[in-house]
């Protein structure tokens, strides 16, 4: 990577030239072909998708600000913003993503040993290794510290038994960053972090069918799973501190995605304004014809814009203050509500055309809209429920006392 000495325009020229040479022409002509990339679908990726992922991974620009010593881009915040701008100009999406980039990687950079960083960061950076999150259990959701998945010290390895639930993409994942109990006499202080090979004997995943017809989540079972001793992440019985930090990264990334519209859908949906214009129509002044819907859409657009600007400001503050803060809970709460409002408004504008589930008489977007709306109901549950996030805001942001 060339040293541009803070000259972002010189870097802009370099980025533009590289993108021109490496971004597939098919994606340039039809940006919608990248939707499976954004949705994290890689098992059946096309040749163009594979070459784009490989190019971005080898360049390190899928994780532009990550350390260059592990294969990351090593860019400054200003350079990363320029890269984002140049990609947006040509409709290019980042093909490197998933939980390794969103949650595990940033936390590993902060808390990982040099050996674990060298072992696991390159695969994430190149988009070659997919990770899933082993947090929630059937009896430990909101009270995550009550988890019971056990890891016993067997001398030369850990032996893991237990189960997790709502493990997103576990059936496709290569590895899992997993909270386990290593001391049964303490609650928070008895939890450790293990990095588990999802292909190891004794690991079983069962996809959970959701109301919208998809199965993004799984039940995951560990039966006498052997984990090498060197895959302990952080200190023994000190996993809770890392777990909390990782949750901040998770909420930060989820909130940023929730405020950006339905960009990762296999079938792109119209915006709220486009749906109202096309299905409700305009009056003689060029406004959405239905007054109450027009008012609610206007309020939604104002909230969305305020949210996006706040997320951007919080991201800049997080980078200057060494990572996200507890304020990410505010963003996660607001982002979930905005996303749900957006999808409900789109379905409302479509009217009876959003009531179809299959068959003729409906466009692909009309069949997708109710599924997206139903899926967004989980936005206020995943990554910490809205109720839990409000508690975090109350205690850690506002400093309010516990209720008596």
Secondary structure as a PSIPRED ss2 file (coil, helix, strand):
# PSIPRED VFORMAT (PSIPRED V4.0)

   1 X C   1.000  0.000  0.000
   2 X C   1.000  0.000  0.000
   3 X C   1.000  0.000  0.000
   4 X C   1.000  0.000  0.000
   5 X C   1.000  0.000  0.000
   6 X C   1.000  0.000  0.000
   7 X C   1.000  0.000  0.000
   8 X H   0.000  1.000  0.000
   9 X H   0.000  1.000  0.000
  10 X H   0.000  1.000  0.000
  11 X H   0.000  1.000  0.000
  12 X H   0.000  1.000  0.000
  13 X H   0.000  1.000  0.000
  14 X H   0.000  1.000  0.000
  15 X H   0.000  1.000  0.000
  16 X H   0.000  1.000  0.000
  17 X H   0.000  1.000  0.000
  18 X H   0.000  1.000  0.000
  19 X H   0.000  1.000  0.000
  20 X H   0.000  1.000  0.000
  21 X H   0.000  1.000  0.000
  22 X H   0.000  1.000  0.000
  23 X C   1.000  0.000  0.000
  24 X C   1.000  0.000  0.000
  25 X H   0.000  1.000  0.000
  26 X H   0.000  1.000  0.000
  27 X H   0.000  1.000  0.000
  28 X H   0.000  1.000  0.000
  29 X H   0.000  1.000  0.000
  30 X C   1.000  0.000  0.000
  31 X H   0.000  1.000  0.000
  32 X H   0.000  1.000  0.000
  33 X H   0.000  1.000  0.000
  34 X H   0.000  1.000  0.000
  35 X H   0.000  1.000  0.000
  36 X H   0.000  1.000  0.000
  37 X H   0.000  1.000  0.000
  38 X H   0.000  1.000  0.000
  39 X C   1.000  0.000  0.000
  40 X C   1.000  0.000  0.000
  41 X C   1.000  0.000  0.000
  42 X C   1.000  0.000  0.000
  43 X C   1.000  0.000  0.000
  44 X C   1.000  0.000  0.000
  45 X C   1.000  0.000  0.000
  46 X C   1.000  0.000  0.000
  47 X H   0.000  1.000  0.000
  48 X H   0.000  1.000  0.000
  49 X H   0.000  1.000  0.000
  50 X H   0.000  1.000  0.000
  51 X H   0.000  1.000  0.000
  52 X H   0.000  1.000  0.000
  53 X H   0.000  1.000  0.000
  54 X H   0.000  1.000  0.000
  55 X H   0.000  1.000  0.000
  56 X H   0.000  1.000  0.000
  57 X H   0.000  1.000  0.000
  58 X H   0.000  1.000  0.000
  59 X H   0.000  1.000  0.000
  60 X C   1.000  0.000  0.000
  61 X H   0.000  1.000  0.000
  62 X H   0.000  1.000  0.000
  63 X H   0.000  1.000  0.000
  64 X C   1.000  0.000  0.000
  65 X C   1.000  0.000  0.000
  66 X C   1.000  0.000  0.000
  67 X C   1.000  0.000  0.000
  68 X H   0.000  1.000  0.000
  69 X H   0.000  1.000  0.000
  70 X H   0.000  1.000  0.000
  71 X C   1.000  0.000  0.000
  72 X C   1.000  0.000  0.000
  73 X C   1.000  0.000  0.000
  74 X C   1.000  0.000  0.000
  75 X C   1.000  0.000  0.000
  76 X C   1.000  0.000  0.000
  77 X H   0.000  1.000  0.000
  78 X H   0.000  1.000  0.000
  79 X H   0.000  1.000  0.000
  80 X H   0.000  1.000  0.000
  81 X H   0.000  1.000  0.000
  82 X H   0.000  1.000  0.000
  83 X H   0.000  1.000  0.000
  84 X H   0.000  1.000  0.000
  85 X H   0.000  1.000  0.000
  86 X H   0.000  1.000  0.000
  87 X H   0.000  1.000  0.000
  88 X H   0.000  1.000  0.000
  89 X H   0.000  1.000  0.000
  90 X C   1.000  0.000  0.000
  91 X C   1.000  0.000  0.000
  92 X C   1.000  0.000  0.000
  93 X C   1.000  0.000  0.000
  94 X C   1.000  0.000  0.000
  95 X C   1.000  0.000  0.000
  96 X C   1.000  0.000  0.000
  97 X C   1.000  0.000  0.000
  98 X C   1.000  0.000  0.000
  99 X H   0.000  1.000  0.000
 100 X H   0.000  1.000  0.000
 101 X H   0.000  1.000  0.000
 102 X H   0.000  1.000  0.000
 103 X H   0.000  1.000  0.000
 104 X H   0.000  1.000  0.000
 105 X H   0.000  1.000  0.000
 106 X H   0.000  1.000  0.000
 107 X H   0.000  1.000  0.000
 108 X H   0.000  1.000  0.000
 109 X H   0.000  1.000  0.000
 110 X H   0.000  1.000  0.000
 111 X H   0.000  1.000  0.000
 112 X C   1.000  0.000  0.000
 113 X C   1.000  0.000  0.000
 114 X H   0.000  1.000  0.000
 115 X H   0.000  1.000  0.000
 116 X H   0.000  1.000  0.000
 117 X H   0.000  1.000  0.000
 118 X H   0.000  1.000  0.000
 119 X H   0.000  1.000  0.000
 120 X H   0.000  1.000  0.000
 121 X H   0.000  1.000  0.000
 122 X H   0.000  1.000  0.000
 123 X H   0.000  1.000  0.000
 124 X H   0.000  1.000  0.000
 125 X H   0.000  1.000  0.000
 126 X C   1.000  0.000  0.000
 127 X C   1.000  0.000  0.000
 128 X C   1.000  0.000  0.000
 129 X C   1.000  0.000  0.000
 130 X C   1.000  0.000  0.000
 131 X E   0.000  0.000  1.000
 132 X E   0.000  0.000  1.000
 133 X E   0.000  0.000  1.000
 134 X E   0.000  0.000  1.000
 135 X C   1.000  0.000  0.000
 136 X C   1.000  0.000  0.000
 137 X E   0.000  0.000  1.000
 138 X C   1.000  0.000  0.000
 139 X C   1.000  0.000  0.000
 140 X E   0.000  0.000  1.000
 141 X C   1.000  0.000  0.000
 142 X C   1.000  0.000  0.000
 143 X C   1.000  0.000  0.000
 144 X H   0.000  1.000  0.000
 145 X H   0.000  1.000  0.000
 146 X H   0.000  1.000  0.000
 147 X C   1.000  0.000  0.000
 148 X C   1.000  0.000  0.000
 149 X C   1.000  0.000  0.000
 150 X E   0.000  0.000  1.000
 151 X E   0.000  0.000  1.000
 152 X E   0.000  0.000  1.000
 153 X E   0.000  0.000  1.000
 154 X C   1.000  0.000  0.000
 155 X C   1.000  0.000  0.000
 156 X C   1.000  0.000  0.000
 157 X E   0.000  0.000  1.000
 158 X E   0.000  0.000  1.000
 159 X E   0.000  0.000  1.000
 160 X E   0.000  0.000  1.000
 161 X E   0.000  0.000  1.000
 162 X E   0.000  0.000  1.000
 163 X E   0.000  0.000  1.000
 164 X E   0.000  0.000  1.000
 165 X E   0.000  0.000  1.000
 166 X C   1.000  0.000  0.000
 167 X C   1.000  0.000  0.000
 168 X C   1.000  0.000  0.000
 169 X C   1.000  0.000  0.000
 170 X C   1.000  0.000  0.000
 171 X C   1.000  0.000  0.000
 172 X C   1.000  0.000  0.000
 173 X C   1.000  0.000  0.000
 174 X C   1.000  0.000  0.000
 175 X E   0.000  0.000  1.000
 176 X E   0.000  0.000  1.000
 177 X E   0.000  0.000  1.000
 178 X E   0.000  0.000  1.000
 179 X E   0.000  0.000  1.000
 180 X E   0.000  0.000  1.000
 181 X E   0.000  0.000  1.000
 182 X C   1.000  0.000  0.000
 183 X C   1.000  0.000  0.000
 184 X C   1.000  0.000  0.000
 185 X C   1.000  0.000  0.000
 186 X C   1.000  0.000  0.000
 187 X C   1.000  0.000  0.000
 188 X H   0.000  1.000  0.000
 189 X H   0.000  1.000  0.000
 190 X H   0.000  1.000  0.000
 191 X E   0.000  0.000  1.000
 192 X E   0.000  0.000  1.000
 193 X E   0.000  0.000  1.000
 194 X E   0.000  0.000  1.000
 195 X E   0.000  0.000  1.000
 196 X E   0.000  0.000  1.000
 197 X E   0.000  0.000  1.000
 198 X C   1.000  0.000  0.000
 199 X C   1.000  0.000  0.000
 200 X C   1.000  0.000  0.000
 201 X C   1.000  0.000  0.000
 202 X C   1.000  0.000  0.000
 203 X E   0.000  0.000  1.000
 204 X E   0.000  0.000  1.000
 205 X E   0.000  0.000  1.000
 206 X E   0.000  0.000  1.000
 207 X E   0.000  0.000  1.000
 208 X E   0.000  0.000  1.000
 209 X C   1.000  0.000  0.000
 210 X C   1.000  0.000  0.000
 211 X C   1.000  0.000  0.000
 212 X C   1.000  0.000  0.000
 213 X C   1.000  0.000  0.000
 214 X C   1.000  0.000  0.000
 215 X C   1.000  0.000  0.000
 216 X C   1.000  0.000  0.000
 217 X E   0.000  0.000  1.000
 218 X E   0.000  0.000  1.000
 219 X E   0.000  0.000  1.000
 220 X E   0.000  0.000  1.000
 221 X E   0.000  0.000  1.000
 222 X E   0.000  0.000  1.000
 223 X E   0.000  0.000  1.000
 224 X E   0.000  0.000  1.000
 225 X E   0.000  0.000  1.000
 226 X E   0.000  0.000  1.000
 227 X E   0.000  0.000  1.000
 228 X E   0.000  0.000  1.000
 229 X H   0.000  1.000  0.000
 230 X H   0.000  1.000  0.000
 231 X H   0.000  1.000  0.000
 232 X E   0.000  0.000  1.000
 233 X E   0.000  0.000  1.000
 234 X C   1.000  0.000  0.000
 235 X C   1.000  0.000  0.000
 236 X C   1.000  0.000  0.000
 237 X C   1.000  0.000  0.000
 238 X C   1.000  0.000  0.000
 239 X H   0.000  1.000  0.000
 240 X H   0.000  1.000  0.000
 241 X H   0.000  1.000  0.000
 242 X H   0.000  1.000  0.000
 243 X H   0.000  1.000  0.000
 244 X H   0.000  1.000  0.000
 245 X H   0.000  1.000  0.000
 246 X H   0.000  1.000  0.000
 247 X H   0.000  1.000  0.000
 248 X H   0.000  1.000  0.000
 249 X H   0.000  1.000  0.000
 250 X H   0.000  1.000  0.000
 251 X H   0.000  1.000  0.000
 252 X H   0.000  1.000  0.000
 253 X H   0.000  1.000  0.000
 254 X H   0.000  1.000  0.000
 255 X H   0.000  1.000  0.000
 256 X H   0.000  1.000  0.000
 257 X H   0.000  1.000  0.000
 258 X H   0.000  1.000  0.000
 259 X C   1.000  0.000  0.000
 260 X C   1.000  0.000  0.000
 261 X C   1.000  0.000  0.000
 262 X C   1.000  0.000  0.000
 263 X C   1.000  0.000  0.000
 264 X C   1.000  0.000  0.000
 265 X C   1.000  0.000  0.000
 266 X C   1.000  0.000  0.000
 267 X C   1.000  0.000  0.000
 268 X C   1.000  0.000  0.000
 269 X C   1.000  0.000  0.000
 270 X C   1.000  0.000  0.000
 271 X C   1.000  0.000  0.000
 272 X H   0.000  1.000  0.000
 273 X H   0.000  1.000  0.000
 274 X H   0.000  1.000  0.000
 275 X H   0.000  1.000  0.000
 276 X H   0.000  1.000  0.000
 277 X H   0.000  1.000  0.000
 278 X H   0.000  1.000  0.000
 279 X H   0.000  1.000  0.000
 280 X C   1.000  0.000  0.000
 281 X C   1.000  0.000  0.000
 282 X E   0.000  0.000  1.000
 283 X C   1.000  0.000  0.000
 284 X C   1.000  0.000  0.000
 285 X C   1.000  0.000  0.000
 286 X C   1.000  0.000  0.000
 287 X C   1.000  0.000  0.000
 288 X E   0.000  0.000  1.000
 289 X C   1.000  0.000  0.000
 290 X C   1.000  0.000  0.000
 291 X H   0.000  1.000  0.000
 292 X H   0.000  1.000  0.000
 293 X H   0.000  1.000  0.000
 294 X H   0.000  1.000  0.000
 295 X H   0.000  1.000  0.000
 296 X H   0.000  1.000  0.000
 297 X H   0.000  1.000  0.000
 298 X H   0.000  1.000  0.000
 299 X H   0.000  1.000  0.000
 300 X H   0.000  1.000  0.000
 301 X H   0.000  1.000  0.000
 302 X H   0.000  1.000  0.000
 303 X H   0.000  1.000  0.000
 304 X H   0.000  1.000  0.000
 305 X H   0.000  1.000  0.000
 306 X H   0.000  1.000  0.000
 307 X H   0.000  1.000  0.000
 308 X H   0.000  1.000  0.000
 309 X H   0.000  1.000  0.000
 310 X H   0.000  1.000  0.000
 311 X H   0.000  1.000  0.000
 312 X H   0.000  1.000  0.000
 313 X H   0.000  1.000  0.000
 314 X H   0.000  1.000  0.000
 315 X H   0.000  1.000  0.000
 316 X H   0.000  1.000  0.000
 317 X H   0.000  1.000  0.000
 318 X H   0.000  1.000  0.000
 319 X H   0.000  1.000  0.000
 320 X H   0.000  1.000  0.000
 321 X C   1.000  0.000  0.000
 322 X C   1.000  0.000  0.000
 323 X C   1.000  0.000  0.000
 324 X C   1.000  0.000  0.000
 325 X C   1.000  0.000  0.000
 326 X C   1.000  0.000  0.000
 327 X C   1.000  0.000  0.000
 328 X H   0.000  1.000  0.000
 329 X H   0.000  1.000  0.000
 330 X H   0.000  1.000  0.000
 331 X H   0.000  1.000  0.000
 332 X H   0.000  1.000  0.000
 333 X H   0.000  1.000  0.000
 334 X H   0.000  1.000  0.000
 335 X H   0.000  1.000  0.000
 336 X H   0.000  1.000  0.000
 337 X H   0.000  1.000  0.000
 338 X H   0.000  1.000  0.000
 339 X H   0.000  1.000  0.000
 340 X H   0.000  1.000  0.000
 341 X H   0.000  1.000  0.000
 342 X H   0.000  1.000  0.000
 343 X H   0.000  1.000  0.000
 344 X H   0.000  1.000  0.000
 345 X H   0.000  1.000  0.000
 346 X H   0.000  1.000  0.000
 347 X H   0.000  1.000  0.000
 348 X H   0.000  1.000  0.000
 349 X H   0.000  1.000  0.000
 350 X H   0.000  1.000  0.000
 351 X H   0.000  1.000  0.000
 352 X H   0.000  1.000  0.000
 353 X H   0.000  1.000  0.000
 354 X H   0.000  1.000  0.000
 355 X C   1.000  0.000  0.000
 356 X C   1.000  0.000  0.000
 357 X C   1.000  0.000  0.000
 358 X C   1.000  0.000  0.000
 359 X C   1.000  0.000  0.000
 360 X C   1.000  0.000  0.000
 361 X C   1.000  0.000  0.000
 362 X C   1.000  0.000  0.000
 363 X C   1.000  0.000  0.000
 364 X H   0.000  1.000  0.000
 365 X H   0.000  1.000  0.000
 366 X H   0.000  1.000  0.000
 367 X H   0.000  1.000  0.000
 368 X H   0.000  1.000  0.000
 369 X H   0.000  1.000  0.000
 370 X H   0.000  1.000  0.000
 371 X H   0.000  1.000  0.000
 372 X H   0.000  1.000  0.000
 373 X H   0.000  1.000  0.000
 374 X H   0.000  1.000  0.000
 375 X H   0.000  1.000  0.000
 376 X H   0.000  1.000  0.000
 377 X H   0.000  1.000  0.000
 378 X H   0.000  1.000  0.000
 379 X H   0.000  1.000  0.000
 380 X H   0.000  1.000  0.000
 381 X C   1.000  0.000  0.000
 382 X C   1.000  0.000  0.000
 383 X C   1.000  0.000  0.000
 384 X C   1.000  0.000  0.000
 385 X C   1.000  0.000  0.000
 386 X H   0.000  1.000  0.000
 387 X H   0.000  1.000  0.000
 388 X H   0.000  1.000  0.000
 389 X H   0.000  1.000  0.000
 390 X H   0.000  1.000  0.000
 391 X H   0.000  1.000  0.000
 392 X H   0.000  1.000  0.000
 393 X H   0.000  1.000  0.000
 394 X H   0.000  1.000  0.000
 395 X H   0.000  1.000  0.000
 396 X H   0.000  1.000  0.000
 397 X H   0.000  1.000  0.000
 398 X C   1.000  0.000  0.000
 399 X C   1.000  0.000  0.000
 400 X C   1.000  0.000  0.000
 401 X C   1.000  0.000  0.000
 402 X C   1.000  0.000  0.000
 403 X C   1.000  0.000  0.000
 404 X C   1.000  0.000  0.000
